[in-house]
Amino acid sequence: GCYQGYDLNSLKVCTKSAIQSITDLLCAEWVGKVCTKCSPGSFFGSQGRCTQIDASCKAANPLNGQCLGCYDGYKLD
């Protein structure tokens, strides 16, 4: 067996696990190496990566991150 974060490949060599090398931390659901669902408060931004929605935004379009409503003390520009 290999240490955690490593997988045994076909040549019987431990290599870094595919999941460990993924850097999209805001992704909630993976199918293989492809993110299929972003975490709450994020959306699919450029290059298909999950992008954080503005923190002052109370409600946003999950498809493009466009702010639809703000928390008290903030207004849409």
C-alpha positions, -999 to +999 in steps of 0.1 A: +000+000+000+009+037-003+008+065+022-024+086+024-028+109-006-010+085-030-023+057-052-005+027-066-003+029-104-001+001-130+037+001-127+034-006-089+047+028-081+031+052-056+020+084-073+002+115-059-035+108-058-056+127-085-079+141-058-049+154-038-037+174-068-070+191-074-069+227-064-105+238-067-113+240-030-148+255-035-160+225-054-187+205-036-190+175-059-165+157-082-170+132-110-135+120-116-113+151-120-143+173-131-162+195-107-199+192-112-212+213-083-199+243-065-202+249-027-229+272-014-217+308-019-198+301-051-204+296-088-187+283-119-164+312-129-137+314-155-121+282-167-149+262-151-135+267-116-157+275-086-155+312-077-165+329-044-196+351-046-191+386-031-194+384+007-218+414+009-242+397-015-272+381+002-286+363-029-268+356-062-275+338-094-257+304-090-251+303-128-230+335-131-225+349-096-245+381-104-257+396-071-295+397-068-298+412-034-276+426-006-273+424+031-285+454+052-261+483+049-252+474+013-268+483-021-263+471-056-241+493-078 
